[in-house]
Each structure stands twice: as C-alpha cells, then as structure tokens.
Amino acid sequence: MRAGFLALILFCACKRAPEKPAEPRYCDQDLSGVWLNSSDPTFAYRLTDHGDTVRGKFFRRDADGGEAAPPAGDDPLLIELHRTASALAGTMKTMGVSPAGRRCPIEFGLQVSSCQPGALQVVAETSLAVRDDCSRQKAEDGGQLPPQLSEHRWERLPSGDGGSSR
C-alpha cells in the first residue's frame, strides 16, 4: 500500500504545469521576405522575422528586379523592429555627417501603423539634424525637435520574386 501511495505522489509531482497561452502580438505574421515601397518600387526592404524582433535592410532594385549594387561610399540602412502586444516599431540605422564633417551613427524612428498579409503601412522618420558631437539637434529651449515623418505602403513581393542578394 505504501509503495502505491509513494508512486502516486511521485506521479503527481512530475506532472507538468499547464502551458500559459502565448500573449497576443501586434502584426503576428511572419514578415520575412522582400517588401517594396509602393510609391517607388526601386526602394525595397529585405526583412527577417525572429518573432519578437524583425531585422532587415534597405536596398535599391535594378530594372530587372534584382538588388542593385549600392553607390560607392554608401552606408547600409539597417532595420530593427521590436514587436509587442500593441506595436511593431524600432529604428533604421545608418551613418550621417555632422556640420563639422564628422561621421556619426544616426537612427531614424520607424513604426508599422497597419499590418495586412500583403502590405504594411509604415510611418518613418525621414530626416534629422545632428550636432558636431553626433547627438540629435535640439530645439532652442533644449527640448526635442519634432520628427519629420512620412508614411509609406510596403507591399510584399511573392516568394522567389527578385530581390536576391549579390
């Protein structure tokens, strides 16, 4: 009897706790692939979806749809978005130049405002001024300058359609 009771205790102790349901995530679809800017299809974005983070890069497309070689001296424009329950937002990172000519890392804000299976509505910061110390330019009162934003529609290219790396 004791052995049966001991086996029952061990069985109950080894039982797994029920798994918690996954928290809902904004734009919870796999965004991996190539996306085109609908207002200028020579502008493209190659994204890789890692779940909570989406990484990618901007590239220009040739007339044949393949990736164009970047202009000499052009710095890459890298994308890093973070997914939460209510947003998919992050930055585009590249290099810029201060008024004194110093090369500076810069980050433009980027947010997905609408997410559909074949299209993303993206609000992007389009320009920013940096100071000689590479920090963002401030308003006269020392506060943040309002961002200059632009809205774009990115459309997903069918899998295997152009955008191959060279």
C-alpha positions as CSV (number, residue, x, y, z in Angstrom):
1,M,0.0,0.0,0.0
2,R,2.8,2.4,0.9
3,A,4.5,1.7,-2.4
4,G,1.3,2.6,-4.3
5,F,0.9,5.8,-2.3
6,L,4.6,6.7,-3.0
7,A,4.1,6.1,-6.7
8,L,1.0,8.3,-6.8
9,I,2.9,11.1,-5.1
10,L,5.8,10.8,-7.5
11,F,3.4,10.8,-10.5
12,C,1.6,13.9,-9.3
13,A,4.9,15.7,-8.5
14,C,6.2,15.0,-12.1
15,K,3.1,16.4,-13.8
16,R,3.8,19.5,-15.9
17,A,2.1,22.7,-15.2
18,P,-0.3,23.7,-17.9
19,E,1.3,25.9,-20.5
20,K,0.4,29.6,-20.5
21,P,-1.3,30.8,-23.7
22,A,1.0,32.9,-25.8
23,E,0.5,36.7,-25.4
24,P,-1.0,38.3,-28.4
25,R,1.5,40.2,-30.5
26,Y,0.9,43.1,-32.9
27,C,1.3,42.1,-36.6
28,D,1.7,38.4,-35.6
29,Q,2.6,37.1,-39.0
30,D,5.9,36.1,-40.5
31,L,7.3,39.3,-42.1
32,S,10.3,37.6,-43.6
33,G,10.8,38.4,-47.3
34,V,11.2,41.3,-49.6
35,W,8.9,44.3,-49.4
36,L,8.6,47.1,-52.0
37,N,7.8,50.7,-51.4
38,S,4.6,51.2,-53.4
39,S,5.4,54.8,-54.3
40,D,8.9,53.8,-55.6
41,P,9.4,50.1,-56.4
42,T,13.1,50.7,-56.7
43,F,13.1,51.0,-52.9
44,A,13.0,47.6,-51.3
45,Y,13.4,46.1,-47.8
46,R,14.6,42.6,-47.0
47,L,13.2,41.5,-43.6
48,T,13.9,38.5,-41.4
49,D,11.3,37.9,-38.7
50,H,12.7,36.4,-35.5
51,G,9.4,36.6,-33.5
52,D,9.8,39.5,-31.1
53,T,12.4,41.2,-33.3
54,V,12.3,41.9,-37.1
55,R,15.6,42.8,-38.7
56,G,16.4,43.9,-42.2
57,K,18.0,46.2,-44.6
58,F,17.0,48.7,-47.3
59,F,18.3,48.2,-50.8
60,R,17.7,49.6,-54.3
61,R,16.4,47.3,-57.0
62,D,17.6,47.1,-60.6
63,A,15.2,47.4,-63.5
64,D,15.3,43.5,-63.7
65,G,14.1,43.4,-60.0
66,G,17.4,42.2,-58.6
67,E,19.4,44.0,-55.9
68,A,21.3,47.0,-57.3
69,A,24.9,47.5,-56.2
70,P,25.0,50.4,-53.7
71,P,26.7,53.6,-54.7
72,A,30.3,53.8,-53.7
73,G,30.7,55.0,-50.2
74,D,27.0,54.4,-49.4
75,D,26.4,53.1,-45.9
76,P,23.9,50.4,-45.3
77,L,20.5,51.3,-43.9
78,L,19.7,48.6,-41.3
79,I,16.2,48.0,-39.8
80,E,15.4,46.7,-36.4
81,L,11.8,46.5,-35.2
82,H,10.5,45.2,-31.9
83,R,7.1,43.5,-31.6
84,T,4.9,43.9,-28.5
85,A,1.2,43.3,-27.9
86,S,0.4,46.7,-29.3
87,A,3.2,47.8,-31.6
88,L,5.8,46.9,-34.1
89,A,8.3,49.7,-34.0
90,G,12.0,50.5,-33.9
91,T,14.7,52.2,-36.0
92,M,16.5,52.4,-39.3
93,K,20.3,52.8,-38.6
94,T,22.9,54.3,-40.9
95,M,25.7,56.8,-40.8
96,G,25.4,60.6,-41.3
97,V,27.6,63.6,-41.2
98,S,27.7,66.3,-38.6
99,P,28.0,70.0,-39.6
100,A,31.8,69.8,-38.9
101,G,32.1,66.7,-41.2
102,R,32.3,64.1,-38.5
103,R,30.8,60.7,-39.4
104,C,28.0,59.9,-37.0
105,P,25.8,56.9,-36.4
106,I,22.1,58.0,-36.8
107,E,18.8,56.3,-36.1
108,F,15.5,57.2,-37.7
109,G,12.3,56.1,-36.0
110,L,10.1,53.5,-37.8
111,Q,6.7,52.2,-36.9
112,V,4.2,49.8,-38.6
113,S,0.8,51.5,-38.2
114,S,-1.2,48.9,-40.2
115,C,-0.4,45.3,-40.8
116,Q,-2.1,43.2,-43.5
117,P,-0.9,39.9,-45.1
118,G,0.5,41.5,-48.2
119,A,1.0,45.1,-47.1
120,L,2.4,47.2,-44.3
121,Q,1.7,50.8,-43.6
122,V,4.9,52.3,-42.3
123,V,5.5,55.7,-40.6
124,A,9.2,56.6,-40.9
125,E,11.3,59.5,-39.7
126,T,12.7,60.9,-42.9
127,S,15.4,63.3,-41.8
128,L,17.2,64.5,-38.7
129,A,19.9,67.0,-37.9
130,V,22.9,66.1,-35.8
131,R,25.2,68.3,-33.8
132,D,29.0,68.2,-34.0
133,D,29.1,65.7,-31.1
134,C,26.8,63.4,-33.1
135,S,23.8,63.9,-30.8
136,R,20.4,65.0,-32.2
137,Q,19.9,68.7,-32.8
138,K,17.8,70.2,-30.0
139,A,15.2,73.0,-30.1
140,E,16.2,76.4,-28.8
141,D,14.7,75.7,-25.5
142,G,16.7,72.5,-25.2
143,G,13.8,70.2,-25.9
144,Q,13.4,67.6,-28.6
145,L,12.7,68.8,-32.2
146,P,9.5,67.3,-33.6
147,P,10.3,64.4,-36.0
148,Q,9.8,64.8,-39.7
149,L,7.6,61.8,-40.6
150,S,6.5,60.2,-43.9
151,E,4.0,57.4,-44.4
152,H,4.7,54.6,-46.9
153,R,3.0,51.4,-48.0
154,W,5.3,48.4,-48.3
155,E,4.0,45.6,-50.4
156,R,5.3,42.0,-50.1
157,L,7.0,40.6,-53.1
158,P,5.9,37.0,-53.9
159,S,8.4,34.5,-52.5
160,G,11.3,34.0,-55.0
161,D,10.5,37.1,-57.0
162,G,13.6,39.3,-57.4
163,G,15.5,40.9,-54.5
164,S,18.2,38.3,-54.5
165,S,21.5,39.3,-52.8
166,R,24.6,39.7,-54.8
